[in-house]
């Protein structure tokens, strides 16, 4: 993995969506990257002479396939933040990963990636404890429709992959006020309880995290990466 890239370029797929606009704003505050192109369903503006830009996709299934084709054409790294992708699209991303670095990231919060790693540590050290039970509480704003959240499902998968038990049906989802998002995982064993807690303080963290992850994937060899993989390589 090379560390000699100081400045990198972004092409945003879904550039006029909420996340696309947030990425544009975050890039203006970051001297190490610049947005040189954008695509949405009504508009396409690509750089004439780009230096291996990172294609960043926060759009829809259709947009993700546009991003895959673009990354293949430019032989550029790609970061996909679009969720709910079909098996066919995931297969296309895996095929693309044979020639360029591909990051598929359901949540671009760096804190959540660290939380996933901490879950693995707990599983390694406590997973065989007979009395161990795991529960999760997640809280989001009233307008959030999915329950449990995609992040909660991501964390639940990390728990089961670490040889511990937590059913998605048992996640306690709270919707109240204007809470950006909190996730609390509680590990109870014997007369002890260990708690992992993450709170998103401002939605801008997702755009800022996406830029950091895009920077990391721009320095990778071809392959398929999750956020945790990128942080470990760093």
C-alpha positions in Angstrom: 0.0 0.0 0.0 1.5 3.3 -1.1 1.3 6.5 1.0 2.7 9.0 -1.5 -0.6 10.5 -2.7 -1.1 13.9 -1.2 -4.1 15.1 -3.2 -6.7 13.1 -4.9 -9.8 13.7 -7.1 -13.4 12.6 -6.6 -16.2 11.9 -9.1 -19.5 11.8 -7.3 -22.3 9.6 -8.5 -25.5 11.0 -7.0 -23.9 14.4 -6.8 -27.2 16.3 -6.2 -28.5 14.0 -3.6 -28.3 14.7 0.2 -25.0 12.8 0.6 -23.6 14.2 -2.7 -24.2 17.7 -1.5 -22.6 16.9 1.9 -19.6 15.5 0.1 -19.2 18.6 -2.0 -19.3 20.7 1.2 -16.8 18.4 3.0 -14.4 18.5 0.0 -14.4 22.3 0.0 -13.1 22.1 3.7 -10.5 19.5 2.9 -7.3 20.7 1.1 -6.3 17.2 0.1 -9.1 16.4 -2.2 -11.2 18.1 -5.0 -14.4 17.1 -6.7 -13.7 17.2 -10.4 -16.9 15.5 -11.7 -20.4 14.6 -10.9 -23.2 12.3 -12.2 -26.9 12.1 -11.3 -30.0 11.0 -13.2 -30.3 14.3 -15.1 -26.7 15.5 -15.4 -23.2 14.2 -16.1 -20.0 16.2 -15.9 -16.7 14.3 -16.1 -13.2 15.6 -16.0 -11.3 15.9 -19.3 -7.9 15.1 -17.7 -8.2 13.4 -14.3 -5.4 11.7 -12.3 -7.0 8.4 -11.4 -10.0 9.9 -9.6 -11.9 8.0 -7.0 -15.5 7.3 -8.0 -17.7 7.8 -5.0 -21.3 6.5 -5.2 -24.2 7.4 -3.0 -27.2 7.0 -5.2 -29.3 4.0 -6.1 -28.9 0.6 -7.6 -29.0 2.1 -11.1 -26.4 4.8 -10.1 -24.1 2.1 -8.6 -24.0 0.3 -12.0 -23.2 3.6 -13.7 -20.4 4.0 -11.2 -19.1 0.5 -11.8 -18.9 1.1 -15.5 -17.2 4.4 -15.0 -14.6 2.9 -12.6 -14.0 0.2 -15.1 -13.6 2.6 -18.0 -11.2 4.9 -16.0 -9.5 2.0 -14.1 -10.2 4.1 -11.0 -10.8 3.1 -7.4 -14.4 3.2 -6.3 -16.2 3.7 -2.9 -19.8 2.5 -2.8 -22.0 3.8 0.0 -25.3 2.9 -1.6 -27.1 0.2 0.4 -29.6 -2.5 -0.5 -27.8 -3.7 -3.6 -28.9 -6.8 -5.4 -26.7 -9.9 -5.7 -26.1 -9.1 -9.4 -24.7 -5.7 -8.5 -22.5 -7.2 -5.8 -21.2 -9.7 -8.2 -20.3 -6.9 -10.6 -18.4 -5.1 -7.8 -16.5 -8.3 -7.0 -15.6 -8.7 -10.7 -14.5 -5.1 -10.8 -12.3 -5.7 -7.7 -10.1 -7.9 -9.8 -8.7 -4.9 -11.6 -9.2 -1.9 -9.3 -9.6 -1.3 -5.5 -13.3 -1.5 -4.5 -14.7 -0.4 -1.1 -18.3 -1.3 -0.2 -19.2 0.7 2.9 -22.7 0.6 4.4 -21.8 3.3 7.0 -18.9 5.8 6.5 -18.6 6.6 10.2 -15.1 5.8 11.3 -16.3 5.3 14.8 -18.7 2.6 13.7 -15.8 0.8 11.9 -13.8 0.9 15.2 -16.9 -0.4 17.0 -17.0 -3.4 14.7 -13.4 -4.1 15.5 -14.0 -3.9 19.2 -16.9 -6.3 18.8 -14.4 -8.8 17.4 -12.1 -8.3 20.4 -15.0 -9.0 22.8 -16.0 -12.1 20.8 -12.4 -13.4 20.9 -12.0 -12.8 24.7 -15.6 -13.5 25.9 -17.3 -15.4 23.2 -17.0 -18.8 24.9 -18.3 -17.5 28.2 -21.5 -19.6 28.9 -23.4 -16.8 30.7 -22.7 -14.2 28.0 -25.8 -12.4 26.5 -25.8 -9.6 24.0 -28.4 -6.9 23.4 -28.4 -3.7 21.3 -30.3 -0.4 21.6 -30.3 2.0 18.7 -31.9 5.5 18.6 -32.6 7.7 15.6 -34.7 10.7 14.7 -38.5 10.3 14.1 -38.2 10.5 10.3 -36.0 7.4 10.0 -38.1 4.8 8.4 -36.1 1.6 8.7 -35.9 -0.2 12.0 -33.5 -1.6 12.9 -31.2 0.7 11.0 -28.7 -0.6 8.4 -25.9 0.2 10.8 -27.5 -1.9 13.5 -27.8 -4.8 11.1 -24.1 -4.3 10.2 -23.1 -4.4 13.9 -25.4 -7.4 14.5 -23.6 -9.2 11.7 -20.3 -8.4 13.3 -21.6 -9.9 16.6 -22.7 -13.2 15.0 -19.5 -13.4 12.9 -17.6 -13.2 16.2 -19.3 -16.3 17.5 -21.9 -14.5 19.7 -25.6 -14.5 19.5 -27.9 -11.5 18.7 -31.0 -11.8 16.5 -31.9 -8.8 14.4 -35.5 -9.2 15.7 -34.2 -8.6 19.2 -32.6 -5.1 18.5 -34.5 -2.4 20.4 -35.1 0.5 17.9 -36.1 3.9 19.3 -37.3 6.8 17.1 -37.5 10.1 18.9 -36.8 13.8 18.3 -33.9 14.8 16.0 -31.3 12.3 17.2 -28.7 11.7 14.5 -28.0 8.2 15.7 -26.8 6.3 18.7 -25.8 2.6 18.9 -25.3 0.8 22.2 -24.2 -2.8 22.5 -24.3 -4.4 25.9 -22.4 -7.6 26.8 -23.7 -9.1 30.1 -21.8 -12.0 31.7 -22.0 -13.2 35.3 -22.3 -10.1 37.5 -20.7 -7.8 34.9 -21.7 -5.7 31.9 -19.5 -4.3 29.2 -21.0 -1.6 27.0 -19.9 -0.2 23.6 -21.5 3.1 22.7 -21.3 5.3 19.7 -23.1 8.6 19.1 -23.2 10.5 15.8 -23.1 14.2 16.8 -23.6 15.7 13.4 -24.6 14.3 10.0 -21.5 15.9 8.4 -19.4 13.0 9.9 -20.6 10.7 7.2 -19.3 12.9 4.4 -16.1 13.5 6.2 -15.7 9.8 6.9 -16.4 9.0 3.2 -13.6 11.3 2.1 -11.1 9.7 4.5 -12.1 6.2 3.3 -11.9 7.4 -0.4 -8.4 8.6 0.3 -7.5 5.2 1.8 -9.0 3.2 -1.1 -7.1 5.4 -3.6 -3.9 4.0 -2.2 -4.9 0.4 -2.2 -4.1 -2.5 -4.6 -7.1 -4.1 -6.5 -9.4 -6.0 -4.2 -12.7 -5.8 -2.3 -12.5 -3.8 1.0 -14.8 -3.0 3.9 -14.3 0.1 6.1 -12.5 -2.0 8.7 -10.1 -3.3 6.1 -9.1 0.2 5.1 -8.5 1.4 8.6 -6.4 -1.7 9.3 -4.3 -1.0 6.2 -3.8 2.6 7.4 
